[in-house]
Amino acid sequence: MKIGEVISRARRAAGLKQKELAAAAGVHVQTLKRLEGGAGAGYSTVRALEKALGKAGATWTETEDGYELHVLLKSMK
């Protein structure tokens, strides 16, 4: 699984739209769309998205086989 797919899955699991995640990470929404579509991105862009997704409860770790996605489901009270 490529990093763009991991970010896309994490974003959806966190219940965020592309526009929301892009704003939270301080990146342009077109950059996020390209990344999720399979294009590459710089380290700082991926790191900003990782931080924003972490605040929303979705993180990932790199493994030998790709990435492992972790999602914290928050209870709705």
PyRosetta script that sets phi, psi and omega in degrees:
from pyrosetta import init, pose_from_sequence

init()
pose = pose_from_sequence("MKIGEVISRARRAAGLKQKELAAAAGVHVQTLKRLEGGAGAGYSTVRALEKALGKAGATWTETEDGYELHVLLKSMK")
pose.set_psi(1, 131.6)
pose.set_omega(1, 178.9)
pose.set_phi(2, -82.6)
pose.set_psi(2, 160.3)
pose.set_omega(2, -176.0)
pose.set_phi(3, -60.6)
pose.set_psi(3, -34.7)
pose.set_omega(3, 178.4)
pose.set_phi(4, -62.0)
pose.set_psi(4, -38.6)
pose.set_omega(4, 177.9)
pose.set_phi(5, -69.7)
pose.set_psi(5, -38.0)
pose.set_omega(5, 177.7)
pose.set_phi(6, -62.9)
pose.set_psi(6, -45.6)
pose.set_omega(6, 179.5)
pose.set_phi(7, -63.2)
pose.set_psi(7, -42.1)
pose.set_omega(7, 178.4)
pose.set_phi(8, -61.0)
pose.set_psi(8, -46.6)
pose.set_omega(8, 179.5)
pose.set_phi(9, -65.4)
pose.set_psi(9, -40.9)
pose.set_omega(9, 178.9)
pose.set_phi(10, -64.2)
pose.set_psi(10, -41.9)
pose.set_omega(10, 179.2)
pose.set_phi(11, -61.2)
pose.set_psi(11, -47.2)
pose.set_omega(11, 179.9)
pose.set_phi(12, -65.8)
pose.set_psi(12, -39.2)
pose.set_omega(12, 178.6)
pose.set_phi(13, -64.3)
pose.set_psi(13, -32.5)
pose.set_omega(13, 179.3)
pose.set_phi(14, -81.8)
pose.set_psi(14, -4.6)
pose.set_omega(14, 178.7)
pose.set_phi(15, 75.1)
pose.set_psi(15, 28.1)
pose.set_omega(15, -178.8)
pose.set_phi(16, -105.3)
pose.set_psi(16, 145.9)
pose.set_omega(16, 171.6)
pose.set_phi(17, -87.3)
pose.set_psi(17, 159.6)
pose.set_omega(17, -179.5)
pose.set_phi(18, -55.6)
pose.set_psi(18, -42.9)
pose.set_omega(18, -178.7)
pose.set_phi(19, -61.9)
pose.set_psi(19, -39.5)
pose.set_omega(19, -179.7)
pose.set_phi(20, -67.1)
pose.set_psi(20, -46.0)
pose.set_omega(20, -179.9)
pose.set_phi(21, -65.4)
pose.set_psi(21, -43.6)
pose.set_omega(21, 179.9)
pose.set_phi(22, -58.8)
pose.set_psi(22, -44.3)
pose.set_omega(22, 179.2)
pose.set_phi(23, -64.3)
pose.set_psi(23, -42.9)
pose.set_omega(23, -179.5)
pose.set_phi(24, -64.7)
pose.set_psi(24, -32.9)
pose.set_omega(24, -178.2)
pose.set_phi(25, -90.4)
pose.set_psi(25, -12.1)
pose.set_omega(25, -178.4)
pose.set_phi(26, 74.3)
pose.set_psi(26, 30.5)
pose.set_omega(26, 176.4)
pose.set_phi(27, -118.3)
pose.set_psi(27, 160.0)
pose.set_omega(27, 179.4)
pose.set_phi(28, -72.7)
pose.set_psi(28, 140.6)
pose.set_omega(28, -178.1)
pose.set_phi(29, -60.3)
pose.set_psi(29, -32.6)
pose.set_omega(29, 177.9)
pose.set_phi(30, -65.9)
pose.set_psi(30, -34.3)
pose.set_omega(30, 176.6)
pose.set_phi(31, -63.8)
pose.set_psi(31, -44.0)
pose.set_omega(31, 178.3)
pose.set_phi(32, -64.0)
pose.set_psi(32, -43.3)
pose.set_omega(32, 179.2)
pose.set_phi(33, -60.7)
pose.set_psi(33, -43.8)
pose.set_omega(33, 179.0)
pose.set_phi(34, -64.4)
pose.set_psi(34, -42.2)
pose.set_omega(34, 179.6)
pose.set_phi(35, -62.3)
pose.set_psi(35, -47.0)
pose.set_omega(35, 178.9)
pose.set_phi(36, -65.7)
pose.set_psi(36, -24.9)
pose.set_omega(36, 178.7)
pose.set_phi(37, -82.9)
pose.set_psi(37, -3.3)
pose.set_omega(37, 175.4)
pose.set_phi(38, 116.8)
pose.set_psi(38, -6.5)
pose.set_omega(38, 177.9)
pose.set_phi(39, -75.5)
pose.set_psi(39, 160.7)
pose.set_omega(39, 178.0)
pose.set_phi(40, -82.0)
pose.set_psi(40, 169.9)
pose.set_omega(40, 177.0)
pose.set_phi(41, -150.7)
pose.set_psi(41, 157.6)
pose.set_omega(41, 179.4)
pose.set_phi(42, -71.7)
pose.set_psi(42, 161.8)
pose.set_omega(42, -178.9)
pose.set_phi(43, -58.4)
pose.set_psi(43, -43.4)
pose.set_omega(43, -176.7)
pose.set_phi(44, -65.1)
pose.set_psi(44, -35.0)
pose.set_omega(44, 177.6)
pose.set_phi(45, -66.7)
pose.set_psi(45, -48.1)
pose.set_omega(45, 180.0)
pose.set_phi(46, -63.0)
pose.set_psi(46, -40.2)
pose.set_omega(46, -180.0)
pose.set_phi(47, -65.3)
pose.set_psi(47, -40.2)
pose.set_omega(47, 178.0)
pose.set_phi(48, -64.0)
pose.set_psi(48, -41.3)
pose.set_omega(48, 177.7)
pose.set_phi(49, -66.6)
pose.set_psi(49, -39.3)
pose.set_omega(49, 178.9)
pose.set_phi(50, -61.8)
pose.set_psi(50, -43.4)
pose.set_omega(50, 179.2)
pose.set_phi(51, -63.8)
pose.set_psi(51, -44.9)
pose.set_omega(51, -179.7)
pose.set_phi(52, -64.2)
pose.set_psi(52, -41.0)
pose.set_omega(52, 178.9)
pose.set_phi(53, -68.5)
pose.set_psi(53, -34.7)
pose.set_omega(53, 177.5)
pose.set_phi(54, -61.9)
pose.set_psi(54, -38.9)
pose.set_omega(54, 177.5)
pose.set_phi(55, -66.3)
pose.set_psi(55, -26.5)
pose.set_omega(55, 178.9)
pose.set_phi(56, -88.5)
pose.set_psi(56, -3.0)
pose.set_omega(56, 176.2)
pose.set_phi(57, 99.2)
pose.set_psi(57, 9.9)
pose.set_omega(57, -179.9)
pose.set_phi(58, -120.5)
pose.set_psi(58, 126.2)
pose.set_omega(58, 178.3)
pose.set_phi(59, -135.9)
pose.set_psi(59, 170.2)
pose.set_omega(59, 176.2)
pose.set_phi(60, -147.0)
pose.set_psi(60, 159.1)
pose.set_omega(60, 174.2)
pose.set_phi(61, -128.0)
pose.set_psi(61, 146.3)
pose.set_omega(61, 178.4)
pose.set_phi(62, -83.8)
pose.set_psi(62, 135.8)
pose.set_omega(62, 178.2)
pose.set_phi(63, -122.6)
pose.set_psi(63, 178.0)
pose.set_omega(63, 176.7)
pose.set_phi(64, -61.1)
pose.set_psi(64, -32.8)
pose.set_omega(64, -174.9)
pose.set_phi(65, -96.2)
pose.set_psi(65, 1.8)
pose.set_omega(65, -178.5)
pose.set_phi(66, 141.7)
pose.set_psi(66, -116.0)
pose.set_omega(66, -178.4)
pose.set_phi(67, -136.8)
pose.set_psi(67, 152.0)
pose.set_omega(67, 176.1)
pose.set_phi(68, -119.0)
pose.set_psi(68, 121.4)
pose.set_omega(68, -176.7)
pose.set_phi(69, -91.5)
pose.set_psi(69, 135.8)
pose.set_omega(69, 177.9)
pose.set_phi(70, -123.8)
pose.set_psi(70, 129.7)
pose.set_omega(70, 179.9)
pose.set_phi(71, -128.6)
pose.set_psi(71, 128.3)
pose.set_omega(71, 175.6)
pose.set_phi(72, -95.8)
pose.set_psi(72, 113.0)
pose.set_omega(72, 178.8)
pose.set_phi(73, -86.3)
pose.set_psi(73, 119.4)
pose.set_omega(73, -178.6)
pose.set_phi(74, -89.3)
pose.set_psi(74, 137.8)
pose.set_omega(74, 179.1)
pose.set_phi(75, -73.4)
pose.set_psi(75, 146.1)
pose.set_omega(75, 179.6)
pose.set_phi(76, -101.8)
pose.set_psi(76, 112.9)
pose.set_omega(76, -177.8)
pose.set_phi(77, -110.8)
pose.dump_pdb("model.pdb")
